[in-house]
Amino acid sequence: MTSDDDDILAKIRSGKLWTVNSRRRNGLIIHKEFYTEFAGPGAAVGGGLDNDCRAVIPLGSLSLISPESAAAQQKALKIRLQWVRLTQNFTDKPVPIDRAQLILEQFKSYFDQSIVDQVPDEAFALLVGVLPYTVQRARHLV
């Protein structure tokens, strides 16, 4: 982890709720003890959601902003849930290589290829419940 990653992790663990800036192509892969989540633009991070966060992978030019009101917090929480549901749609697929391909295709639709290439196979694997080798194979198919 870089010092920037440490700073982001400290922010998320601070107990304060943050929002991934919805005006940028950015996001955050959040590693928990037994699984990983993705929080994309507009999603809430930190607060009580991510107390168990172990590590983070920032994507794009990550910008975390403070929600300006209770309504903004609610909106950010709903958007976080939408990102979780999107990932859940991929994990519902019974064939592991399909799940790996879907998550890679989804990330390629949001981020440049260079950013997707920097994300470790293990991170994508934890997002959709497959082995890192399956993600490695899927990268050659997508």
Phi, psi and chi 1 to 4 in degrees:
 res  aa     phi    psi   chi1   chi2   chi3   chi4
   1 MET       -  143.6  -89.5 -173.1   12.8      -
   2 THR   -88.7  171.1   66.8      -      -      -
   3 SER   -65.5  -31.8   62.9      -      -      -
   4 ASP   -62.5  -42.0  -72.8  -14.2      -      -
   5 ASP   -62.1  -40.7  -66.7   -5.7      -      -
   6 ASP   -61.6  -41.0  -71.0  -21.6      -      -
   7 ASP   -63.9  -42.7  -67.8  -14.4      -      -
   8 ILE   -64.6  -44.1  -65.2  164.8      -      -
   9 LEU   -60.8  -42.3 -163.9   54.1      -      -
  10 ALA   -62.2  -41.2      -      -      -      -
  11 LYS   -61.3  -46.7 -104.9 -173.7  170.3  176.3
  12 ILE   -65.9  -36.8  -71.5  174.3      -      -
  13 ARG   -81.3   -4.5  -70.9 -179.9  173.8  164.5
  14 SER   -67.7  -16.8   71.2      -      -      -
  15 GLY    94.5  -11.1      -      -      -      -
  16 LYS   -85.9  143.6 -175.0  174.6 -169.9  -80.7
  17 LEU   -86.8  132.6 -169.7   71.9      -      -
  18 TRP  -122.1  164.1  -60.8   90.9      -      -
  19 THR  -125.2  135.0  -58.5      -      -      -
  20 VAL   -69.5  124.9  176.6      -      -      -
  21 ASN   -54.3  120.8 -168.3  -23.6      -      -
  22 SER   -82.1   -4.3   60.9      -      -      -
  23 ARG   -94.6    7.4  -62.5  176.9 -167.0 -101.1
  24 ARG  -131.4  157.9  -68.9 -171.1 -175.2 -175.6
  25 ARG   -86.1   89.8  -81.4 -171.1  175.5 -126.6
  26 ASN  -149.8  168.5   66.0  150.7      -      -
  27 GLY  -175.6 -179.8      -      -      -      -
  28 LEU  -143.8  124.8 -167.7   60.8      -      -
  29 ILE   -90.5  124.8  -66.1  176.1      -      -
  30 ILE  -113.8  113.2  -56.7  166.9      -      -
  31 HIS   -87.6  124.2  -68.3  -68.8      -      -
  32 LYS  -106.9 -174.1  -52.0 -115.1  179.7  153.5
  33 GLU   -62.9  -45.2 -174.9  170.9    1.9      -
  34 PHE  -119.1    1.7  -62.4  110.2      -      -
  35 TYR  -159.1  177.3   63.7   98.7      -      -
  36 THR  -134.6  144.9  -63.2      -      -      -
  37 GLU  -125.0  156.2  -70.6 -177.1   11.4      -
  38 PHE  -113.6  131.9  175.1   69.5      -      -
  39 ALA  -115.7  110.5      -      -      -      -
  40 GLY   -94.2 -170.9      -      -      -      -
  41 PRO   -51.9  132.1  -26.6   35.2      -      -
  42 GLY    88.9  -10.8      -      -      -      -
  43 ALA   -81.1  146.4      -      -      -      -
  44 ALA   -76.2  141.5      -      -      -      -
  45 VAL  -138.7  158.4  -64.4      -      -      -
  46 GLY    83.1 -148.3      -      -      -      -
  47 GLY    55.3 -142.0      -      -      -      -
  48 GLY   -82.4   -7.8      -      -      -      -
  49 LEU   -69.0  -35.8  -62.9  171.9      -      -
  50 ASP  -125.5   31.7  -59.9  -50.2      -      -
  51 ASN   -59.1  -30.2  -70.7  -22.2      -      -
  52 ASP   -93.4   16.3   56.5  -15.5      -      -
  53 CYS   -65.7  130.4  178.0      -      -      -
  54 ARG  -102.7  -33.4  -60.4 -130.7  166.2  157.9
  55 ALA  -160.4  163.1      -      -      -      -
  56 VAL  -136.5  153.6  -66.1      -      -      -
  57 ILE  -128.4  106.7  -60.1  174.1      -      -
  58 PRO   -75.9  141.4   23.3  -26.6      -      -
  59 LEU  -119.7  139.6  -59.1  175.1      -      -
  60 GLY    69.7 -158.3      -      -      -      -
  61 SER   -92.5   83.5  178.9      -      -      -
  62 LEU   -60.9  133.0 -178.0   69.2      -      -
  63 SER  -135.2  118.0  168.6      -      -      -
  64 LEU  -104.0  127.4  -62.1  178.7      -      -
  65 ILE  -121.1  157.8   55.9  176.3      -      -
  66 SER   -86.7  127.9 -176.0      -      -      -
  67 PRO   -61.5  138.6  -11.6   20.1      -      -
  68 GLU   -83.0  -16.8  -62.2  171.1    4.4      -
  69 SER  -153.9  172.2   65.1      -      -      -
  70 ALA   -63.6  -36.6      -      -      -      -
  71 ALA   -64.8  -39.1      -      -      -      -
  72 ALA   -66.4  -36.6      -      -      -      -
  73 GLN   -63.8  -45.3  -72.9 -178.8   -3.8      -
  74 GLN   -60.5  -43.8  -72.0  -65.9  -26.8      -
  75 LYS   -61.4  -44.0 -177.8  178.7  177.9 -173.5
  76 ALA   -63.4  -38.5      -      -      -      -
  77 LEU   -65.4  -40.4  -70.7  167.0      -      -
  78 LYS   -64.3  -39.9  -73.3  179.0 -177.5  175.5
  79 ILE   -67.3  -38.4  -68.4  171.6      -      -
  80 ARG   -59.2  -43.7  171.7   76.1  178.4  -99.6
  81 LEU   -62.7  -37.5 -174.6   55.9      -      -
  82 GLN   -63.1  -41.0  -71.2  172.6  -13.9      -
  83 TRP   -64.9  -38.8  -75.7  107.8      -      -
  84 VAL   -64.2  -42.9  168.7      -      -      -
  85 ARG   -64.8  -38.2  -74.6 -176.5  178.6  144.7
  86 LEU   -59.5  -47.1  176.4   67.2      -      -
  87 THR   -63.7  -38.4  -52.9      -      -      -
  88 GLN   -59.8  -36.8  177.8   66.6   41.7      -
  89 ASN   -58.2  -35.9  -72.0  -21.9      -      -
  90 PHE   -73.9  -38.6  -57.4  148.0      -      -
  91 THR   -71.6  -16.9   59.5      -      -      -
  92 ASP   -73.2  -15.7  -72.7  -15.6      -      -
  93 LYS   -70.8  132.1  -56.6  -65.1 -179.6 -160.0
  94 PRO   -74.5  -23.0   24.2  -30.2      -      -
  95 VAL   -96.8  120.0  179.8      -      -      -
  96 PRO   -54.2  -43.1  -27.0   35.3      -      -
  97 ILE   -64.8  -31.9 -166.5   74.9      -      -
  98 ASP   -65.4  -42.6  -68.2  -14.4      -      -
  99 ARG   -62.3  -43.1  -64.9 -164.0  -57.7  -95.5
 100 ALA   -64.1  -43.2      -      -      -      -
 101 GLN   -64.4  -41.7  -76.8 -177.7  -77.9      -
 102 LEU   -62.9  -43.6  -76.0  169.4      -      -
 103 ILE   -68.0  -38.5 -163.8   69.2      -      -
 104 LEU   -64.7  -43.6  -71.2  169.7      -      -
 105 GLU   -63.5  -39.8  -72.0  168.8   -1.9      -
 106 GLN   -62.7  -45.7 -173.5   66.7   43.3      -
 107 PHE   -67.3  -34.6  -88.8   71.1      -      -
 108 LYS   -67.1  -26.5  -76.2 -179.0 -178.1 -177.5
 109 SER   -75.1  -22.3   73.3      -      -      -
 110 TYR   -99.7  -33.5  -72.8  111.5      -      -
 111 PHE  -124.5  158.7  -60.6  104.5      -      -
 112 ASP   -63.0  154.1  -67.6  -23.5      -      -
 113 GLN   -56.0  -37.8 -178.2   67.8   47.2      -
 114 SER   -62.5  -35.4   61.0      -      -      -
 115 ILE   -71.0  -44.6  -68.3  171.9      -      -
 116 VAL   -61.3  -38.9  175.2      -      -      -
 117 ASP   -64.3  -26.6  -70.1  -15.2      -      -
 118 GLN   -80.4  -17.5  -68.7  173.5   10.0      -
 119 VAL   -75.9  125.1  177.5      -      -      -
 120 PRO   -62.4  147.8  -17.0   27.1      -      -
 121 ASP   -54.7  -36.8  -67.1  -18.8      -      -
 122 GLU   -60.7  -38.3  -66.7   79.2   16.3      -
 123 ALA   -65.7  -47.9      -      -      -      -
 124 PHE   -62.9  -39.4  -76.6  128.5      -      -
 125 ALA   -59.9  -43.8      -      -      -      -
 126 LEU   -69.1  -26.9  -73.3  167.0      -      -
 127 LEU   -66.7  -36.1  -81.4  168.1      -      -
 128 VAL  -121.4   10.7  -67.8      -      -      -
 129 GLY    69.8   46.1      -      -      -      -
 130 VAL  -129.0  172.5  -60.3      -      -      -
 131 LEU   -79.5  149.9  -64.4  172.0      -      -
 132 PRO   -55.6  -34.4  -26.9   35.0      -      -
 133 TYR   -60.9  -36.3  174.5   73.2      -      -
 134 THR   -63.8  -40.1  -54.2      -      -      -
 135 VAL   -66.0  -41.4  174.1      -      -      -
 136 GLN   -58.7  -44.9 -177.7 -177.7   20.8      -
 137 ARG   -63.6  -42.0  -75.8 -176.7   38.6 -134.1
 138 ALA   -65.8  -31.9      -      -      -      -
 139 ARG   -59.5  -32.5  -75.4 -174.0 -166.6  -94.4
 140 HIS   -77.7  -18.1  -62.0  -66.7      -      -
 141 LEU   -94.5  -24.1  -60.8  172.1      -      -
 142 VAL   -87.5      -  176.4      -      -      -
